[in-house]
Amino acid sequence: MNAVNWQDERRLYPAASAQTYLLTAAVGPISSPVMSSYQNHYQSLLQSGDIDWMENVEMLGHVRELTAQFINAHGAHEVAFGPNTSMAMNFLAMGFSSLLKSHGKKQKILSCREEFPSSTIPWLHHKYEVTQVPAKDLIQEAERGDYSMVVCSAVQFGTGYRQNLRKLGEVCRSRNVYFVVNATQALGAYPIDVQACGISAMTASCHKWMCCGYGLCVMYLSQELLKEFSSPIAGWLSMNDPLAMNNRQLDLKCEASVLEVGIPSFAIVGALGEHLKQLNRIGIENIAERILELSRYASEELSRYHEVASERTSSPSLNTCDSGILLLSTDKAGMLEEKLASRRIHVSVRQGGLRIATHFFNDHKDIDNLTDVLKEIH
């Protein structure tokens, strides 16, 4: 791994310097280069209007290719952009409904009890039968249960439990089960290899660990899935030749971008491209190791005064503290959050505890600040 000057990277995130920011699992701050990307886009609209439209279209294709490379997809044809994970899961629920029926399979899903609602509510709304087990038992249940799909988060939003996607993908392949992943709490923090993990479809909102601001999610549909997936929605950009402006006949793409029914927000896709440049420059492996080191340090320091959630991984090759999310078990979470905020230390209350999220722009001093104040007010 190349040496990284983490303090130089931290300086690109003013929010990290202005306070103790441990909220990335809720919303990640944007960097100065990402802000410049937004400003340049809107400055162009202000001064030039729409004359750069084709340049924006070309940028969209470039960022799609960067995204495909980042998750090790076969190509850009497997990547689409959407507004958020909840919408993406609805698209998938509608599309898989007809697909499962065509194969004579029941709409039976295996998922986790700890899931963020975006992972389960869309499927329940579309009349799927959803069985939920503890995240630590998901692989075992997938091995023995009778399900058509597994839908789960790569990292659980509350506890920080990190799933072994490769092992789970192997189980799904062996049982001919579709594998859908919500990577919102993982993308931008850890390597995601959609091919190696056998993922059928994936979605990840970009306002958390991807630090791009609100309004974008990355969607992935494997080329195997695309061969049989029928898009439940369509618009002018879903067509093979959208510039033909054909308003009479369907000629839909066999690409993930068929789900991009209209013009996306060029500004935020450009911001994603800018952030991907930073991630590629640093190296996602370096980022993962940085996050894990900070998380281990935080767990060691905080466990002296609070109970820290355990059993946070299903992978025997990873250390116990293997995600950037720690959950402190306390019945005073709300009070502690308010008092910490008054000292410019920002965390969040989740699942009956205090959630601490460390990203690569954090440092040991952030954790020391948190620990010192918790000792003082506890």
N, C-alpha and C positions, 0 to 999 in steps of 0.2 A: 504494500500500500504506500502511496505517496504521502509525504508529510504535509499536513494541513495546518495553516496558521488560523486556529479557531477564533482568535480575537479579531483578526481581520474580517472573518466571515460575520462575526457578531456585529461589527460596526455597520454592516449593511442593513441591520434591522433596528431602527431607532426605538421601537417599542421595547426591545430587550434591554436597551441601555437606560431608558427613562424610568424603569420599574423592574420589579422581579416578576417576570412574565412566565407563568407555568400553566398556561391555558390553551396550549396548542391543540389538545384533544377536543376543545370546543371550537376555537377559531385560531388559526395561525396568523401571525402578523405578516404583512408583505414587506419585501425588501426595497431598498432604494432603486435598484435596477427595474424591479417589477413596476414600481410607481412611475418611473420614467417611461416605461412602455405604455402604460395607460395615458400618460400626459401626451406623448407623441401622437398616439392615435386620435385623441380628441382635439389636439391642436391642429391636426391635419383636417379633421372635419370642420373645425372653426374657420380655417383659412382657405381650404380648398374644396369643401363639400365632398362630392362623391367621385371626384376624378381619379381617386386611387382605389376604386372598387376592385379592379382586377389584381392589383398588388395585394389586397387583403385576401382575395380568393387564393392566390398563390401562397400567401403566408399560412392560410388554413391547411393547405396540403402539406407544407413543410412541417408544421407542428404535428400534424397527424403522423407523419413519418417518424419524427423524433419520439413521439409517444409510443408508437409501435416498437421501435428499437428499445425504448426504456423498459418495456414489459416483456420483451423478447417474443412479440407476436410474429407470425409469418410475414406480415406486411401491413401496410397502411389500410388495406381493404378490410381489415378486422377491427378497425378503430373508428369510433363515432364519438361525437361530443353532444352532451345534453345539458339541461339546466340543473339537475340535481339527482341524487340517487333514488329518492322516492319516485320520481317520474320514470327513471330508468327501470326500476323494479316493476312498475306497472306495465311498461312496454313488454318486458320479459314475461310477466305473468300472462298477458294476453296472447303473446306469440306462442308460448309453450303450451297453452291450453289446447289449441288446434293440433299442435305437433304431437302431444301425448295421445290425443284421441286417435290420430292417424296410425299410431303404433299400438293401439289397443291397451295403453297404459293408464292407470288411474292417476288422478291429480293428488298424489300423496308425497308430501315433502317432509324431510327431516331437517330440523334446525335446532337452535340453542335457546335456552331459557333466558340467557343474558343479552340477547340480541337487541340492538337499537330498533325501534319500531319500523324504520324504513326497510328492514330486511324481512319483515313478516306481514305487516299490515296489508301491503298491496296484494299478496298472495291470498290472504284470508278474504279480502274484499272480492277477489275473483273466484271464490268458492273452492279453493284448494283445502285439502285436509293437511294441517300442519302439526306435526308431532315435535315437541320441544324437550330436549334433554340437557343436562348440564354440559357446558362446553368441553369439560375434561372427559366426558363420556361419549362425545360425538363419534369418534372413529370406531369405537367398540360397537356402538349401536348401528352405525352404517354397515359394519361387517356382517351383522346378523339380521337386521331388519328388512322389511319388504317395502321399499320406497322407490319412487321414480326419479326423485331429485333430492340433492342435498343443497341447502341454501344457508350459508353461514358467513360470518365476518372473519377476516384474516386476523384481526385483533379486536377483542371485545371492548366496547367504548367505556364501560364502567370499571371493570376489574383489571383491564390490561392483559387478559388471557390471550396468548398468541397461539393460533392453531398451526399444526403441522400440515401445511397445504399439500406438500408432496405425498405424504402418507395417505392423506384423505383422498387425494386425486387418484392414487393407485387403487384404493378400495373402490372408488366410484367406477373406474374403468373396468375393474374385474367383475363388477356386478351390473354393468351396462346402465349406470345411473348418471344422469346429468348433474354437473357440478357448477353451481353458481356462487360467486364470491362477492361480498361487499368488502372492498379493500380500502374504504375511506380512512380507517385508522392505521393503515400500513403504507399506502402508496406515498413515496417521498421520504419514508423513514427506513424501509428495508427493501432489499431486492425482491421484486415480484417477477417470476418467470412463468408466464401462463402456459407455455408449452410443457415445461418440466413438471408442472403441477397438474396437467391434464384438465385445466379449467375450461368449461364449456362457455361460460359467459361471466363477465365481471363488470362491476361499476365502482367508481370511487369519486366522491365529491372532492373538489380541489381547494376548498376554503380551510382545510385543516392542515395536515402535514405537508401539503403541496404549497401552502402559503401564497395562494393566488388571489384571494378575495372571493366574495360570494358570486354564485351564479353559473358555475360550470361543474360538470362531472365528466369523467372519462368513461366510456363504455367500450367493452371488448366482446366480440362474438367470434368464436373460433371458426375457421373456414369449414370445418366438418359440420358445425351447427348451421352455418349460413347455407349450406347445400339443401337443408330441409326446413329452415326457419322461414315462416311466412310473416312478413311485417304486418302488424295489426294497425298501423297508421301509414299515411302517405301524404306527400305534398310535392310541390314542384321540384324541390331539390332531391326528392327520392328517385327521380327518373334517371335513366342512363344518360340522357342528353338534356339536362335541364334548360340549357340556353335555347333549345328548339321551341320552348314555350308551348308544348303540345298540351292542350286542355281537353282532349277528346279520348285518348287511348292510354291505358296503363302500360308502361315499359319500365318496371322497377329494377333498380340495381340489385345485384346479388352481393352486396357489401354491407358492412355494419352501418355505413353512413346513410343507408336507406331510412334510418330512424331520424335523420336530420331533415325534418320536413320543410323547414324554412331557414332563413338566414340566421346563423348563430351570432352571438356577441363577439364580433371580431376583437374587441378590446381585451376581453378576458382570455380568449384563445391566444392572443399575442402575449399576454402576461404569462400564461402557462409555458409558452415557448421560451420566454426569458428565464423563467425559473428552472426549466429543464437544462438550459445552458449551465446554470450554476451547479445543479446536481451532477451533471456530467463532468464538469470541471473538478469538483471535489471528489466525486466517486461515491456511488451509493453504498458501497461496502464500507468506506471510511465513515460515512454518515451513520450507518447502522451501528458500527462499533462505538462511535462517539456517544450515541444515544444510550446504548446498553451500558457503557461505562458510567455515564451520569446516573442512570437508573439504579445501577448497583450501589453507587455511592449514596444516593438518596435513600434507598432501602435500608442500608446499614445505619445511616445517621438517624432516620426517622423511627426505625424499629426500636430504638432505645426508649422511646416515649409513647409510641402508639403501635397498635397491632396493624401490620401491613398484610394485605391479602396475599395468600399463598396459592400454590398450584396454578401458576400463571403460564404454563406452557405444556404442550403435548409432545414436544420434541426432545428426545433424550440427548441430542447433540447440543442443545442450548442450555445456558445457565438458567437458574431459577428466575432471576430478574431479567426477563428477556423481551420486554417492550418498554416503551417510553412512558407508560401509564402505571401509576401506583395508586392504590386505593387505601386510604387510612380508615380503619374501622373506628367510628366514634359516633356517639349519640348527640354530639354537640356540633355537628358539621356546619349547620347554618350560622351559628354564633361565631365559630372559628373563621368561617369564610368572611364574614363582615369585619371582624377585627383585623384579619390579615389584610383585607382590602384597604382599611384605614391606614395601614402602614405601607401601602403601595406594593403589596405582595398578592398576586392574583392567582387563585386556584378556583376549582368549581366543586359544587356538591352533586354527587351522583350516587345512586343506589345505596343510600343511607350512610355514605361516608364522604371523605374529603379526597377529591381526585387531583393528583399532581401529575403534570405532563411535562417532560423534559425533551426539547428538540436540540439539534446540533448547535444552535446559537446560544443555548444556555451554558452556564459554567458552574463550577463548584461553589462560587460565591453566592449564586442564586439559592442553592440548596442550603448553604449555611445561614443565609438570611431567614429562610423559611423555618429552619430548625430552631434558630435562636429565638424567634418571636413565638413559635409554638411552645417552647419551654417556658417562656415568660408568661403567656396568657393561659396556659392549660390549667 
